[in-house]
C-alpha cells in the first residue's frame, strides 16, 4: 500500500470539505468525470452513490479509478490518486451518505434508500502544489 503524502493529509480530514473528482471509464473507453463527496477509513477512500448511475456501471466494468482531491482553499494544490474499488456494499451506506451530507452541509442525505459504499484501495498517491 503506498503512503499518502503527509503534507496532503489535511485534505482527507473529516472536517475538510474537499471534493473528489472521480474518473471512471466504461467498457468502450468512454471517460466519465464526477465531482463527489468522500470520506476516509484509515487509508481507504470511501465513496457513496446508487446502482443506477453510469459511474456504478463503469466501476463494475472496470474497478480501476483515478481521482483528484482539490484543496478548497487553493485549487492549484491537489492530491492525485490512482486506486481500485475493492468492495461495494449496501451495509451502512444510507448512514454513510447522511454523515457525508452533514460534512458537506447539505440536506439530510437520504437521497433514496438504495445507497452503496465504494471502498477504494489507494494504489498510488501524489501531491501536487
ABEGO torsion letter per residue (X at the ends): XBBBBAAAAAAABAABBBBBBBBBBBAAGBBBBBBBBBBBBEABBBBBBBAABAAAAAAAABABBBBBBBBAABAABBBBBBBBBABBBABGAAAAAAAAAAAAGBBAGAGEABBBBBBBBBABBBBBX
